[in-house]
């Protein structure tokens, strides 16, 4: 089971990967608040997607976030490491993303 620290680090790793990938940033022209709700361990993080970057990562939930990713810590780690396909994970209910349909299409490019 992934720890809270591993989940936090995974989000920071994703942020670093986005910062280094100008092509991906160009495809993510979103400015949205993001909540990452982890069921195992029971924790949550909040951040913001802005200009293709994942910024302002902090502990705690954002109940008003425009985008919410809900999964387990292990699945978050697999997703960020590229070991879990986002569409396959959604169809098998390993993760859930609550967002408007247009944002969801853009988010596929994130992982």
Gaussian input, Z-matrix of N, CA and C with variables (Angstrom, degrees):
# hf/3-21g

backbone

0 1
 N
 C     1     B1
 C     2     B2     1     A1
 N     3     B3     2     A2     1     D1
 C     4     B4     3     A3     2     D2
 C     5     B5     4     A4     3     D3
 N     6     B6     5     A5     4     D4
 C     7     B7     6     A6     5     D5
 C     8     B8     7     A7     6     D6
 N     9     B9     8     A8     7     D7
 C    10    B10     9     A9     8     D8
 C    11    B11    10    A10     9     D9
 N    12    B12    11    A11    10    D10
 C    13    B13    12    A12    11    D11
 C    14    B14    13    A13    12    D12
 N    15    B15    14    A14    13    D13
 C    16    B16    15    A15    14    D14
 C    17    B17    16    A16    15    D15
 N    18    B18    17    A17    16    D16
 C    19    B19    18    A18    17    D17
 C    20    B20    19    A19    18    D18
 N    21    B21    20    A20    19    D19
 C    22    B22    21    A21    20    D20
 C    23    B23    22    A22    21    D21
 N    24    B24    23    A23    22    D22
 C    25    B25    24    A24    23    D23
 C    26    B26    25    A25    24    D24
 N    27    B27    26    A26    25    D25
 C    28    B28    27    A27    26    D26
 C    29    B29    28    A28    27    D27
 N    30    B30    29    A29    28    D28
 C    31    B31    30    A30    29    D29
 C    32    B32    31    A31    30    D30
 N    33    B33    32    A32    31    D31
 C    34    B34    33    A33    32    D32
 C    35    B35    34    A34    33    D33
 N    36    B36    35    A35    34    D34
 C    37    B37    36    A36    35    D35
 C    38    B38    37    A37    36    D36
 N    39    B39    38    A38    37    D37
 C    40    B40    39    A39    38    D38
 C    41    B41    40    A40    39    D39
 N    42    B42    41    A41    40    D40
 C    43    B43    42    A42    41    D41
 C    44    B44    43    A43    42    D42
 N    45    B45    44    A44    43    D43
 C    46    B46    45    A45    44    D44
 C    47    B47    46    A46    45    D45
 N    48    B48    47    A47    46    D46
 C    49    B49    48    A48    47    D47
 C    50    B50    49    A49    48    D48
 N    51    B51    50    A50    49    D49
 C    52    B52    51    A51    50    D50
 C    53    B53    52    A52    51    D51
 N    54    B54    53    A53    52    D52
 C    55    B55    54    A54    53    D53
 C    56    B56    55    A55    54    D54
 N    57    B57    56    A56    55    D55
 C    58    B58    57    A57    56    D56
 C    59    B59    58    A58    57    D57
 N    60    B60    59    A59    58    D58
 C    61    B61    60    A60    59    D59
 C    62    B62    61    A61    60    D60
 N    63    B63    62    A62    61    D61
 C    64    B64    63    A63    62    D62
 C    65    B65    64    A64    63    D63
 N    66    B66    65    A65    64    D64
 C    67    B67    66    A66    65    D65
 C    68    B68    67    A67    66    D66
 N    69    B69    68    A68    67    D67
 C    70    B70    69    A69    68    D68
 C    71    B71    70    A70    69    D69
 N    72    B72    71    A71    70    D70
 C    73    B73    72    A72    71    D71
 C    74    B74    73    A73    72    D72
 N    75    B75    74    A74    73    D73
 C    76    B76    75    A75    74    D74
 C    77    B77    76    A76    75    D75
 N    78    B78    77    A77    76    D76
 C    79    B79    78    A78    77    D77
 C    80    B80    79    A79    78    D78
 N    81    B81    80    A80    79    D79
 C    82    B82    81    A81    80    D80
 C    83    B83    82    A82    81    D81
 N    84    B84    83    A83    82    D82
 C    85    B85    84    A84    83    D83
 C    86    B86    85    A85    84    D84
 N    87    B87    86    A86    85    D85
 C    88    B88    87    A87    86    D86
 C    89    B89    88    A88    87    D87
 N    90    B90    89    A89    88    D88
 C    91    B91    90    A90    89    D89
 C    92    B92    91    A91    90    D90
 N    93    B93    92    A92    91    D91
 C    94    B94    93    A93    92    D92
 C    95    B95    94    A94    93    D93
 N    96    B96    95    A95    94    D94
 C    97    B97    96    A96    95    D95
 C    98    B98    97    A97    96    D96
 N    99    B99    98    A98    97    D97
 C   100   B100    99    A99    98    D98
 C   101   B101   100   A100    99    D99
 N   102   B102   101   A101   100   D100
 C   103   B103   102   A102   101   D101
 C   104   B104   103   A103   102   D102
 N   105   B105   104   A104   103   D103
 C   106   B106   105   A105   104   D104
 C   107   B107   106   A106   105   D105
 N   108   B108   107   A107   106   D106
 C   109   B109   108   A108   107   D107
 C   110   B110   109   A109   108   D108
 N   111   B111   110   A110   109   D109
 C   112   B112   111   A111   110   D110
 C   113   B113   112   A112   111   D111
 N   114   B114   113   A113   112   D112
 C   115   B115   114   A114   113   D113
 C   116   B116   115   A115   114   D114
 N   117   B117   116   A116   115   D115
 C   118   B118   117   A117   116   D116
 C   119   B119   118   A118   117   D117
 N   120   B120   119   A119   118   D118
 C   121   B121   120   A120   119   D119
 C   122   B122   121   A121   120   D120
 N   123   B123   122   A122   121   D121
 C   124   B124   123   A123   122   D122
 C   125   B125   124   A124   123   D123
 N   126   B126   125   A125   124   D124
 C   127   B127   126   A126   125   D125
 C   128   B128   127   A127   126   D126
 N   129   B129   128   A128   127   D127
 C   130   B130   129   A129   128   D128
 C   131   B131   130   A130   129   D129
 N   132   B132   131   A131   130   D130
 C   133   B133   132   A132   131   D131
 C   134   B134   133   A133   132   D132
 N   135   B135   134   A134   133   D133
 C   136   B136   135   A135   134   D134
 C   137   B137   136   A136   135   D135
 N   138   B138   137   A137   136   D136
 C   139   B139   138   A138   137   D137
 C   140   B140   139   A139   138   D138
 N   141   B141   140   A140   139   D139
 C   142   B142   141   A141   140   D140
 C   143   B143   142   A142   141   D141
 N   144   B144   143   A143   142   D142
 C   145   B145   144   A144   143   D143
 C   146   B146   145   A145   144   D144
 N   147   B147   146   A146   145   D145
 C   148   B148   147   A147   146   D146
 C   149   B149   148   A148   147   D147
 N   150   B150   149   A149   148   D148
 C   151   B151   150   A150   149   D149
 C   152   B152   151   A151   150   D150
 N   153   B153   152   A152   151   D151
 C   154   B154   153   A153   152   D152
 C   155   B155   154   A154   153   D153
 N   156   B156   155   A155   154   D154
 C   157   B157   156   A156   155   D155
 C   158   B158   157   A157   156   D156
 N   159   B159   158   A158   157   D157
 C   160   B160   159   A159   158   D158
 C   161   B161   160   A160   159   D159
 N   162   B162   161   A161   160   D160
 C   163   B163   162   A162   161   D161
 C   164   B164   163   A163   162   D162
 N   165   B165   164   A164   163   D163
 C   166   B166   165   A165   164   D164
 C   167   B167   166   A166   165   D165
 N   168   B168   167   A167   166   D166
 C   169   B169   168   A168   167   D167
 C   170   B170   169   A169   168   D168
 N   171   B171   170   A170   169   D169
 C   172   B172   171   A171   170   D170
 C   173   B173   172   A172   171   D171
 N   174   B174   173   A173   172   D172
 C   175   B175   174   A174   173   D173
 C   176   B176   175   A175   174   D174
 N   177   B177   176   A176   175   D175
 C   178   B178   177   A177   176   D176
 C   179   B179   178   A178   177   D177
 N   180   B180   179   A179   178   D178
 C   181   B181   180   A180   179   D179
 C   182   B182   181   A181   180   D180
 N   183   B183   182   A182   181   D181
 C   184   B184   183   A183   182   D182
 C   185   B185   184   A184   183   D183
 N   186   B186   185   A185   184   D184
 C   187   B187   186   A186   185   D185
 C   188   B188   187   A187   186   D186
 N   189   B189   188   A188   187   D187
 C   190   B190   189   A189   188   D188
 C   191   B191   190   A190   189   D189
 N   192   B192   191   A191   190   D190
 C   193   B193   192   A192   191   D191
 C   194   B194   193   A193   192   D192
 N   195   B195   194   A194   193   D193
 C   196   B196   195   A195   194   D194
 C   197   B197   196   A196   195   D195
 N   198   B198   197   A197   196   D196
 C   199   B199   198   A198   197   D197
 C   200   B200   199   A199   198   D198
 N   201   B201   200   A200   199   D199
 C   202   B202   201   A201   200   D200
 C   203   B203   202   A202   201   D201
 N   204   B204   203   A203   202   D202
 C   205   B205   204   A204   203   D203
 C   206   B206   205   A205   204   D204
 N   207   B207   206   A206   205   D205
 C   208   B208   207   A207   206   D206
 C   209   B209   208   A208   207   D207
 N   210   B210   209   A209   208   D208
 C   211   B211   210   A210   209   D209
 C   212   B212   211   A211   210   D210
 N   213   B213   212   A212   211   D211
 C   214   B214   213   A213   212   D212
 C   215   B215   214   A214   213   D213
 N   216   B216   215   A215   214   D214
 C   217   B217   216   A216   215   D215
 C   218   B218   217   A217   216   D216
 N   219   B219   218   A218   217   D217
 C   220   B220   219   A219   218   D218
 C   221   B221   220   A220   219   D219
 N   222   B222   221   A221   220   D220
 C   223   B223   222   A222   221   D221
 C   224   B224   223   A223   222   D222
 N   225   B225   224   A224   223   D223
 C   226   B226   225   A225   224   D224
 C   227   B227   226   A226   225   D225
 N   228   B228   227   A227   226   D226
 C   229   B229   228   A228   227   D227
 C   230   B230   229   A229   228   D228
 N   231   B231   230   A230   229   D229
 C   232   B232   231   A231   230   D230
 C   233   B233   232   A232   231   D231
 N   234   B234   233   A233   232   D232
 C   235   B235   234   A234   233   D233
 C   236   B236   235   A235   234   D234
 N   237   B237   236   A236   235   D235
 C   238   B238   237   A237   236   D236
 C   239   B239   238   A238   237   D237
 N   240   B240   239   A239   238   D238
 C   241   B241   240   A240   239   D239
 C   242   B242   241   A241   240   D240
 N   243   B243   242   A242   241   D241
 C   244   B244   243   A243   242   D242
 C   245   B245   244   A244   243   D243
 N   246   B246   245   A245   244   D244
 C   247   B247   246   A246   245   D245
 C   248   B248   247   A247   246   D246
 N   249   B249   248   A248   247   D247
 C   250   B250   249   A249   248   D248
 C   251   B251   250   A250   249   D249
 N   252   B252   251   A251   250   D250
 C   253   B253   252   A252   251   D251
 C   254   B254   253   A253   252   D252
 N   255   B255   254   A254   253   D253
 C   256   B256   255   A255   254   D254
 C   257   B257   256   A256   255   D255
 N   258   B258   257   A257   256   D256
 C   259   B259   258   A258   257   D257
 C   260   B260   259   A259   258   D258
 N   261   B261   260   A260   259   D259
 C   262   B262   261   A261   260   D260
 C   263   B263   262   A262   261   D261
 N   264   B264   263   A263   262   D262
 C   265   B265   264   A264   263   D263
 C   266   B266   265   A265   264   D264
 N   267   B267   266   A266   265   D265
 C   268   B268   267   A267   266   D266
 C   269   B269   268   A268   267   D267
 N   270   B270   269   A269   268   D268
 C   271   B271   270   A270   269   D269
 C   272   B272   271   A271   270   D270
 N   273   B273   272   A272   271   D271
 C   274   B274   273   A273   272   D272
 C   275   B275   274   A274   273   D273
 N   276   B276   275   A275   274   D274
 C   277   B277   276   A276   275   D275
 C   278   B278   277   A277   276   D276
 N   279   B279   278   A278   277   D277
 C   280   B280   279   A279   278   D278
 C   281   B281   280   A280   279   D279
 N   282   B282   281   A281   280   D280
 C   283   B283   282   A282   281   D281
 C   284   B284   283   A283   282   D282
 N   285   B285   284   A284   283   D283
 C   286   B286   285   A285   284   D284
 C   287   B287   286   A286   285   D285
 N   288   B288   287   A287   286   D286
 C   289   B289   288   A288   287   D287
 C   290   B290   289   A289   288   D288
 N   291   B291   290   A290   289   D289
 C   292   B292   291   A291   290   D290
 C   293   B293   292   A292   291   D291
 N   294   B294   293   A293   292   D292
 C   295   B295   294   A294   293   D293
 C   296   B296   295   A295   294   D294
 N   297   B297   296   A296   295   D295
 C   298   B298   297   A297   296   D296
 C   299   B299   298   A298   297   D297
 N   300   B300   299   A299   298   D298
 C   301   B301   300   A300   299   D299
 C   302   B302   301   A301   300   D300
 N   303   B303   302   A302   301   D301
 C   304   B304   303   A303   302   D302
 C   305   B305   304   A304   303   D303
 N   306   B306   305   A305   304   D304
 C   307   B307   306   A306   305   D305
 C   308   B308   307   A307   306   D306
 N   309   B309   308   A308   307   D307
 C   310   B310   309   A309   308   D308
 C   311   B311   310   A310   309   D309
 N   312   B312   311   A311   310   D310
 C   313   B313   312   A312   311   D311
 C   314   B314   313   A313   312   D312
 N   315   B315   314   A314   313   D313
 C   316   B316   315   A315   314   D314
 C   317   B317   316   A316   315   D315
 N   318   B318   317   A317   316   D316
 C   319   B319   318   A318   317   D317
 C   320   B320   319   A319   318   D318
 N   321   B321   320   A320   319   D319
 C   322   B322   321   A321   320   D320
 C   323   B323   322   A322   321   D321
 N   324   B324   323   A323   322   D322
 C   325   B325   324   A324   323   D323
 C   326   B326   325   A325   324   D324
 N   327   B327   326   A326   325   D325
 C   328   B328   327   A327   326   D326
 C   329   B329   328   A328   327   D327
 N   330   B330   329   A329   328   D328
 C   331   B331   330   A330   329   D329
 C   332   B332   331   A331   330   D330

   B1=1.4501
   B2=1.5374
   B3=1.2914
   B4=1.4674
   B5=1.5222
   B6=1.3127
   B7=1.4630
   B8=1.5298
   B9=1.3123
   B10=1.4689
   B11=1.5293
   B12=1.3249
   B13=1.4702
   B14=1.5266
   B15=1.3333
   B16=1.4690
   B17=1.5270
   B18=1.3195
   B19=1.4698
   B20=1.5300
   B21=1.3183
   B22=1.4620
   B23=1.5366
   B24=1.3267
   B25=1.4545
   B26=1.5244
   B27=1.3259
   B28=1.4705
   B29=1.5268
   B30=1.3233
   B31=1.4672
   B32=1.5268
   B33=1.3191
   B34=1.4709
   B35=1.5327
   B36=1.3394
   B37=1.4672
   B38=1.5265
   B39=1.3265
   B40=1.4594
   B41=1.5244
   B42=1.3254
   B43=1.4657
   B44=1.5320
   B45=1.3184
   B46=1.4707
   B47=1.5164
   B48=1.3237
   B49=1.4670
   B50=1.5272
   B51=1.3137
   B52=1.4671
   B53=1.5259
   B54=1.3112
   B55=1.4646
   B56=1.5258
   B57=1.3176
   B58=1.4634
   B59=1.5281
   B60=1.3379
   B61=1.4597
   B62=1.5302
   B63=1.3069
   B64=1.4727
   B65=1.5222
   B66=1.3273
   B67=1.4688
   B68=1.5322
   B69=1.3321
   B70=1.4638
   B71=1.5229
   B72=1.3269
   B73=1.4711
   B74=1.5190
   B75=1.3267
   B76=1.4564
   B77=1.5151
   B78=1.3384
   B79=1.4668
   B80=1.5260
   B81=1.3161
   B82=1.4616
   B83=1.5167
   B84=1.3063
   B85=1.4569
   B86=1.5345
   B87=1.3267
   B88=1.4612
   B89=1.5204
   B90=1.2884
   B91=1.4625
   B92=1.5248
   B93=1.3307
   B94=1.4549
   B95=1.5291
   B96=1.3185
   B97=1.4566
   B98=1.5225
   B99=1.3244
   B100=1.4590
   B101=1.5197
   B102=1.3159
   B103=1.4621
   B104=1.5180
   B105=1.3070
   B106=1.4570
   B107=1.5227
   B108=1.3202
   B109=1.4661
   B110=1.5199
   B111=1.3185
   B112=1.4552
   B113=1.5248
   B114=1.3405
   B115=1.4627
   B116=1.5239
   B117=1.3234
   B118=1.4601
   B119=1.5117
   B120=1.3135
   B121=1.4659
   B122=1.5281
   B123=1.2847
   B124=1.4627
   B125=1.5259
   B126=1.3334
   B127=1.4610
   B128=1.5245
   B129=1.2969
   B130=1.4646
   B131=1.5220
   B132=1.3183
   B133=1.4606
   B134=1.5164
   B135=1.3166
   B136=1.4618
   B137=1.5246
   B138=1.3163
   B139=1.4591
   B140=1.5213
   B141=1.3105
   B142=1.4618
   B143=1.5147
   B144=1.3173
   B145=1.4559
   B146=1.5164
   B147=1.3162
   B148=1.4638
   B149=1.5208
   B150=1.3106
   B151=1.4670
   B152=1.5215
   B153=1.3230
   B154=1.4551
   B155=1.5130
   B156=1.3102
   B157=1.4638
   B158=1.5196
   B159=1.3243
   B160=1.4514
   B161=1.5248
   B162=1.3217
   B163=1.4678
   B164=1.5230
   B165=1.3135
   B166=1.4666
   B167=1.5307
   B168=1.3287
   B169=1.4668
   B170=1.5255
   B171=1.3287
   B172=1.4659
   B173=1.5250
   B174=1.3054
   B175=1.4588
   B176=1.5214
   B177=1.3251
   B178=1.4555
   B179=1.5159
   B180=1.2914
   B181=1.4617
   B182=1.5274
   B183=1.3120
   B184=1.4662
   B185=1.5257
   B186=1.3197
   B187=1.4604
   B188=1.5246
   B189=1.3260
   B190=1.4594
   B191=1.5285
   B192=1.3254
   B193=1.4662
   B194=1.5255
   B195=1.3114
   B196=1.4705
   B197=1.5234
   B198=1.3340
   B199=1.4630
   B200=1.5223
   B201=1.3223
   B202=1.4646
   B203=1.5184
   B204=1.3161
   B205=1.4537
   B206=1.5175
   B207=1.3348
   B208=1.4551
   B209=1.5248
   B210=1.3413
   B211=1.4551
   B212=1.5240
   B213=1.3347
   B214=1.4636
   B215=1.5201
   B216=1.3103
   B217=1.4552
   B218=1.5175
   B219=1.3204
   B220=1.4660
   B221=1.5251
   B222=1.3237
   B223=1.4642
   B224=1.5275
   B225=1.3230
   B226=1.4629
   B227=1.5258
   B228=1.3237
   B229=1.4654
   B230=1.5225
   B231=1.3239
   B232=1.4654
   B233=1.5271
   B234=1.2995
   B235=1.4605
   B236=1.5244
   B237=1.3121
   B238=1.4632
   B239=1.5291
   B240=1.3171
   B241=1.4689
   B242=1.5253
   B243=1.3323
   B244=1.4594
   B245=1.5172
   B246=1.3208
   B247=1.4599
   B248=1.5234
   B249=1.3123
   B250=1.4562
   B251=1.5171
   B252=1.3059
   B253=1.4593
   B254=1.5228
   B255=1.3158
   B256=1.4611
   B257=1.5307
   B258=1.3152
   B259=1.4635
   B260=1.5325
   B261=1.3263
   B262=1.4703
   B263=1.5241
   B264=1.3314
   B265=1.4586
   B266=1.5279
   B267=1.3165
   B268=1.4656
   B269=1.5264
   B270=1.3171
   B271=1.4643
   B272=1.5307
   B273=1.3304
   B274=1.4646
   B275=1.5370
   B276=1.3161
   B277=1.4662
   B278=1.5276
   B279=1.3441
   B280=1.4506
   B281=1.5260
   B282=1.3132
   B283=1.4522
   B284=1.5074
   B285=1.3007
   B286=1.4542
   B287=1.5231
   B288=1.3147
   B289=1.4566
   B290=1.5158
   B291=1.3108
   B292=1.4591
   B293=1.5168
   B294=1.3206
   B295=1.4674
   B296=1.5173
   B297=1.3283
   B298=1.4543
   B299=1.5387
   B300=1.3125
   B301=1.4736
   B302=1.5325
   B303=1.3067
   B304=1.4653
   B305=1.5322
   B306=1.3267
   B307=1.4635
   B308=1.5214
   B309=1.3184
   B310=1.4557
   B311=1.5283
   B312=1.3133
   B313=1.4715
   B314=1.5257
   B315=1.3093
   B316=1.4663
   B317=1.5257
   B318=1.3249
   B319=1.4599
   B320=1.5236
   B321=1.3095
   B322=1.4613
   B323=1.5218
   B324=1.3143
   B325=1.4551
   B326=1.5279
   B327=1.3235
   B328=1.4493
   B329=1.5224
   B330=1.3190
   B331=1.4599
   B332=1.5086
   A1=108.51
   A2=115.74
   A3=122.08
   A4=110.24
   A5=115.28
   A6=120.43
   A7=109.93
   A8=115.58
   A9=121.03
   A10=109.47
   A11=116.91
   A12=120.93
   A13=111.77
   A14=117.47
   A15=120.68
   A16=111.06
   A17=116.94
   A18=120.54
   A19=110.14
   A20=116.51
   A21=120.91
   A22=109.57
   A23=116.20
   A24=120.63
   A25=111.30
   A26=117.07
   A27=120.61
   A28=110.55
   A29=117.29
   A30=120.36
   A31=110.73
   A32=116.68
   A33=119.79
   A34=110.78
   A35=117.00
   A36=120.56
   A37=110.82
   A38=116.29
   A39=120.57
   A40=110.22
   A41=116.93
   A42=121.00
   A43=110.61
   A44=117.05
   A45=121.02
   A46=111.21
   A47=116.22
   A48=120.36
   A49=111.00
   A50=116.79
   A51=120.17
   A52=111.04
   A53=116.25
   A54=120.27
   A55=111.17
   A56=116.66
   A57=121.65
   A58=112.83
   A59=117.67
   A60=120.86
   A61=110.20
   A62=116.05
   A63=120.98
   A64=111.83
   A65=117.50
   A66=120.61
   A67=110.64
   A68=117.25
   A69=121.06
   A70=110.57
   A71=116.60
   A72=119.83
   A73=110.70
   A74=117.06
   A75=120.48
   A76=113.03
   A77=116.84
   A78=121.27
   A79=112.26
   A80=117.35
   A81=121.66
   A82=110.79
   A83=116.44
   A84=120.67
   A85=110.42
   A86=114.51
   A87=121.09
   A88=110.24
   A89=115.84
   A90=121.48
   A91=105.07
   A92=114.73
   A93=120.71
   A94=110.42
   A95=115.48
   A96=120.07
   A97=107.90
   A98=115.24
   A99=121.48
   A100=109.49
   A101=116.22
   A102=122.21
   A103=107.13
   A104=116.17
   A105=122.08
   A106=106.07
   A107=115.67
   A108=121.50
   A109=109.06
   A110=115.27
   A111=122.32
   A112=108.26
   A113=116.09
   A114=119.73
   A115=113.01
   A116=117.93
   A117=120.91
   A118=108.76
   A119=120.85
   A120=128.96
   A121=111.06
   A122=116.44
   A123=122.38
   A124=109.69
   A125=115.39
   A126=120.92
   A127=109.22
   A128=115.93
   A129=120.93
   A130=109.20
   A131=113.98
   A132=121.95
   A133=107.71
   A134=115.24
   A135=120.34
   A136=107.38
   A137=114.37
   A138=120.55
   A139=107.46
   A140=114.63
   A141=120.36
   A142=108.06
   A143=116.20
   A144=122.54
   A145=106.82
   A146=116.27
   A147=120.59
   A148=108.82
   A149=116.61
   A150=122.46
   A151=112.13
   A152=116.22
   A153=120.67
   A154=114.56
   A155=117.27
   A156=121.53
   A157=109.86
   A158=115.98
   A159=122.10
   A160=106.46
   A161=116.49
   A162=121.20
   A163=110.87
   A164=115.14
   A165=122.96
   A166=112.55
   A167=117.24
   A168=121.47
   A169=108.39
   A170=115.98
   A171=121.00
   A172=109.34
   A173=115.68
   A174=121.09
   A175=109.18
   A176=115.31
   A177=120.96
   A178=112.47
   A179=115.09
   A180=122.71
   A181=110.87
   A182=115.40
   A183=122.33
   A184=106.57
   A185=117.79
   A186=120.53
   A187=113.90
   A188=117.93
   A189=121.15
   A190=112.33
   A191=117.80
   A192=121.46
   A193=110.87
   A194=115.84
   A195=121.50
   A196=111.61
   A197=116.73
   A198=122.16
   A199=107.42
   A200=116.95
   A201=121.47
   A202=109.07
   A203=115.56
   A204=122.37
   A205=106.77
   A206=116.96
   A207=121.97
   A208=107.92
   A209=116.20
   A210=120.81
   A211=109.17
   A212=116.14
   A213=120.89
   A214=108.92
   A215=115.83
   A216=120.28
   A217=112.05
   A218=117.54
   A219=120.85
   A220=111.20
   A221=117.08
   A222=120.08
   A223=111.51
   A224=117.66
   A225=120.58
   A226=109.94
   A227=116.54
   A228=120.26
   A229=111.16
   A230=117.28
   A231=120.89
   A232=110.96
   A233=116.70
   A234=121.70
   A235=111.05
   A236=116.46
   A237=120.94
   A238=110.92
   A239=117.10
   A240=121.26
   A241=112.87
   A242=117.11
   A243=120.62
   A244=113.45
   A245=117.63
   A246=122.17
   A247=112.24
   A248=116.89
   A249=121.91
   A250=108.45
   A251=116.44
   A252=121.85
   A253=109.44
   A254=115.90
   A255=120.14
   A256=112.39
   A257=117.61
   A258=119.72
   A259=110.98
   A260=116.76
   A261=120.07
   A262=110.16
   A263=116.87
   A264=120.95
   A265=111.14
   A266=116.51
   A267=119.46
   A268=110.54
   A269=117.21
   A270=119.35
   A271=111.65
   A272=117.65
   A273=120.84
   A274=111.70
   A275=116.34
   A276=123.62
   A277=113.45
   A278=116.09
   A279=120.17
   A280=110.40
   A281=115.68
   A282=120.57
   A283=109.32
   A284=113.95
   A285=121.53
   A286=107.54
   A287=116.00
   A288=120.57
   A289=107.81
   A290=114.62
   A291=120.40
   A292=107.31
   A293=115.08
   A294=121.52
   A295=107.38
   A296=115.84
   A297=116.53
   A298=107.92
   A299=118.35
   A300=121.47
   A301=114.04
   A302=118.49
   A303=120.57
   A304=110.92
   A305=116.28
   A306=119.87
   A307=110.48
   A308=116.93
   A309=121.37
   A310=111.48
   A311=116.32
   A312=119.61
   A313=111.62
   A314=116.69
   A315=120.31
   A316=111.61
   A317=116.87
   A318=120.55
   A319=112.68
   A320=117.73
   A321=120.16
   A322=110.70
   A323=117.49
   A324=122.12
   A325=112.34
   A326=116.33
   A327=121.55
   A328=112.18
   A329=117.12
   A330=121.01
   A331=111.56
   D1=133.47
   D2=179.29
   D3=-69.27
   D4=146.60
   D5=177.75
   D6=-91.55
   D7=168.34
   D8=176.55
   D9=-60.23
   D10=-42.72
   D11=179.93
   D12=-62.95
   D13=-39.22
   D14=177.87
   D15=-65.91
   D16=-38.86
   D17=177.96
   D18=-65.82
   D19=-43.99
   D20=178.46
   D21=-60.39
   D22=-45.18
   D23=-179.37
   D24=-64.14
   D25=-36.99
   D26=178.22
   D27=-60.61
   D28=-41.23
   D29=178.52
   D30=-66.33
   D31=-39.63
   D32=177.30
   D33=-67.19
   D34=-36.82
   D35=176.05
   D36=-63.20
   D37=-41.75
   D38=177.30
   D39=-62.81
   D40=-42.10
   D41=178.53
   D42=-61.25
   D43=-42.24
   D44=179.34
   D45=-65.90
   D46=-40.66
   D47=178.97
   D48=-63.28
   D49=-40.97
   D50=177.83
   D51=-65.55
   D52=-41.01
   D53=-179.58
   D54=-61.98
   D55=-34.66
   D56=-178.08
   D57=-83.38
   D58=-12.01
   D59=-174.51
   D60=-113.12
   D61=91.43
   D62=-177.88
   D63=-61.82
   D64=-34.55
   D65=-179.32
   D66=-64.02
   D67=-44.82
   D68=178.74
   D69=-64.11
   D70=-40.65
   D71=179.86
   D72=-60.18
   D73=-38.36
   D74=-179.66
   D75=-64.71
   D76=-26.54
   D77=-179.49
   D78=-86.41
   D79=-12.35
   D80=-177.13
   D81=-111.47
   D82=62.15
   D83=-178.52
   D84=-81.97
   D85=58.17
   D86=-179.78
   D87=-109.85
   D88=152.29
   D89=167.80
   D90=-133.06
   D91=90.47
   D92=-173.93
   D93=-137.89
   D94=149.41
   D95=171.18
   D96=-80.19
   D97=149.22
   D98=-174.92
   D99=-132.68
   D100=134.33
   D101=171.94
   D102=-117.48
   D103=133.30
   D104=176.63
   D105=-116.59
   D106=106.78
   D107=-176.13
   D108=-103.34
   D109=118.12
   D110=-175.31
   D111=-107.56
   D112=122.96
   D113=-176.26
   D114=-84.13
   D115=-25.53
   D116=-177.12
   D117=-145.56
   D118=94.04
   D119=11.32
   D120=-77.80
   D121=156.55
   D122=-177.21
   D123=-74.41
   D124=96.08
   D125=-178.65
   D126=-155.00
   D127=173.61
   D128=178.25
   D129=-151.30
   D130=154.16
   D131=176.51
   D132=-132.97
   D133=156.36
   D134=175.36
   D135=-129.72
   D136=153.88
   D137=-179.91
   D138=-161.93
   D139=-172.81
   D140=178.08
   D141=-140.36
   D142=136.34
   D143=169.95
   D144=-94.20
   D145=120.13
   D146=-178.36
   D147=-143.65
   D148=123.96
   D149=178.88
   D150=52.79
   D151=38.62
   D152=177.80
   D153=78.77
   D154=8.30
   D155=179.46
   D156=-114.14
   D157=150.24
   D158=172.68
   D159=-100.02
   D160=111.77
   D161=-172.72
   D162=-127.01
   D163=167.44
   D164=174.72
   D165=57.44
   D166=41.19
   D167=178.56
   D168=-69.05
   D169=128.41
   D170=-178.91
   D171=-147.29
   D172=158.48
   D173=175.25
   D174=-72.61
   D175=148.36
   D176=176.05
   D177=106.51
   D178=152.85
   D179=-177.57
   D180=-82.09
   D181=159.81
   D182=170.73
   D183=-127.20
   D184=94.32
   D185=-176.60
   D186=-61.45
   D187=-18.73
   D188=-179.41
   D189=-100.28
   D190=10.77
   D191=-177.70
   D192=-60.08
   D193=140.83
   D194=179.18
   D195=-73.33
   D196=-25.09
   D197=178.81
   D198=-129.19
   D199=131.34
   D200=177.47
   D201=-128.13
   D202=125.87
   D203=175.56
   D204=-107.48
   D205=124.92
   D206=-177.20
   D207=-123.16
   D208=122.87
   D209=-178.89
   D210=-164.89
   D211=-174.44
   D212=173.18
   D213=-92.64
   D214=164.07
   D215=177.96
   D216=-61.61
   D217=-42.64
   D218=179.32
   D219=-60.82
   D220=-42.29
   D221=179.41
   D222=-67.91
   D223=-35.66
   D224=176.11
   D225=-60.83
   D226=-46.80
   D227=179.36
   D228=-60.81
   D229=-44.82
   D230=178.86
   D231=-62.61
   D232=-40.74
   D233=-179.58
   D234=-62.40
   D235=-47.88
   D236=-178.18
   D237=-68.00
   D238=-34.08
   D239=-179.99
   D240=-79.43
   D241=-6.03
   D242=-179.57
   D243=82.78
   D244=15.23
   D245=-179.22
   D246=-92.57
   D247=-5.16
   D248=-178.24
   D249=-136.86
   D250=121.86
   D251=178.36
   D252=-75.97
   D253=130.66
   D254=-174.48
   D255=-62.05
   D256=-40.57
   D257=-178.75
   D258=-70.40
   D259=-40.54
   D260=177.06
   D261=-64.43
   D262=-40.23
   D263=179.71
   D264=-64.58
   D265=-38.65
   D266=178.82
   D267=-68.68
   D268=-42.72
   D269=-177.59
   D270=-69.55
   D271=-27.48
   D272=178.14
   D273=-93.46
   D274=6.14
   D275=177.96
   D276=62.60
   D277=28.61
   D278=173.84
   D279=-80.18
   D280=-20.26
   D281=174.30
   D282=-152.07
   D283=157.70
   D284=179.98
   D285=-131.67
   D286=138.97
   D287=175.01
   D288=-124.77
   D289=123.93
   D290=176.49
   D291=-103.31
   D292=112.89
   D293=-178.81
   D294=-163.35
   D295=164.58
   D296=175.91
   D297=-70.85
   D298=155.06
   D299=-173.29
   D300=-57.07
   D301=-35.93
   D302=-179.19
   D303=-69.20
   D304=-39.35
   D305=176.24
   D306=-65.60
   D307=-38.57
   D308=-179.81
   D309=-61.08
   D310=-40.55
   D311=177.37
   D312=-62.34
   D313=-40.12
   D314=178.68
   D315=-70.43
   D316=-35.08
   D317=-177.97
   D318=-65.81
   D319=-25.37
   D320=178.04
   D321=-56.55
   D322=-29.27
   D323=-178.71
   D324=-77.06
   D325=-12.04
   D326=-177.81
   D327=-72.63
   D328=-34.31
   D329=-175.12
   D330=-111.23

